[in-house]
Amino acid sequence: MTGRKGKSIKRILKILAVLLCLAVAACGISIWISYNMLSVTHYHIKSNKIIIPFRIVLLADLHDHEFGQDNQYLVEMVEEQHPDLVIMDGDMVNGDSVNAGICLQLVRNLRTSLPGVPLVFSMGNHEIAYMKNGHPELTEELTEAGAVVVDDTVCLLMVQENEIILGGTYKYGFETGMQDAKSNEEILTYRDIFNASVDKRTFSIMCAHRPESFYCWNTADFWETDLILSGHNHGGQVILPFAGGLYSSLEGFFPRFDYGQFFLGDKDRPIIITRGLSSNHKRLPRFNNPPEITVIDIETIP
């Protein structure tokens, strides 16, 4: 009797061991996919300011990762989307990177593969940290590689015969104790400059690497922007079935603004938050969270 009981326990332990091995393997596969299997997500925005529809490809949070040599696979997949405008929305490098070579090569390769397509770069926290760590030349290097850098600045682009006003900031878009007095003063000045650049016929885009720059306290209502583009949260890093992203830096666990499209303030300003392409090596690994190329079709209202 004791022998039979012992064999049953051994059988159960073997089954549990097999199940544990399968679970570990499944987790490993999911983590690998979350860093290597590029995915494409589509969004649609309609506006009466658009003459001819155009397509944006939004990239963010590369963190010096490579999809093939010199990001060949990433470049090819972006090219397959036939964009009219490419936007890199921050954290394409790491704050502790030795150099920005991977990011700069990606800009050059996109510039070569998509001649005539504007390529805009907006700063994230890692670019800012990288420049503070002894690399103040990053903005100049990006410009030389072929990007238009928007860092508390405004640029006017012609995209498929549409005039597009495009800005970018990493600061909070409002006066707050979460940033210093100088940043508060600068962001209010920048808001006035940006708003004065926009008229009722011009479609405007604000690149804000961290979405909390605009989703707090109806901040978006005070900016004359038709679309806000963000990243930063990496989709919550870990995406749980039926629950969404696990964590973001400001909202904590199970954030509302993890990834996707949302509408902000009383004026329902649309914000699209990309899951991004990778994550910093110091963070919890991405899980159930494939790297994302975000495609946004800006369409006319019939």
Secondary structure, DSSP 8 states (H G I E B T S, - for coil): -HHHHHHHHHHHHHHHHHHHHHHHHHHHHHHHHHHH--EEEEEEEEETT-SS-EEEEEE---TT--SSGGGHHHHHHHHHT--SEEEE-S-SS-TT-S--HHHHHHHHHHHHHSTT--EEEE--HHHHHHHHTT-TTHHHHHHHHT-EEESSEEEEEEETTEEEEEEEE-S-SS--TTS-HHHHHHHHHHHHHHHHH--TTSEEEEEESSTHHHHGGGGGGGS--SEEEE-SSGGGSBEETTTEE-EETTTEES-S-SSEEEEETTTTEEEEE---S---TTS---BS---EEEEEEEEE--
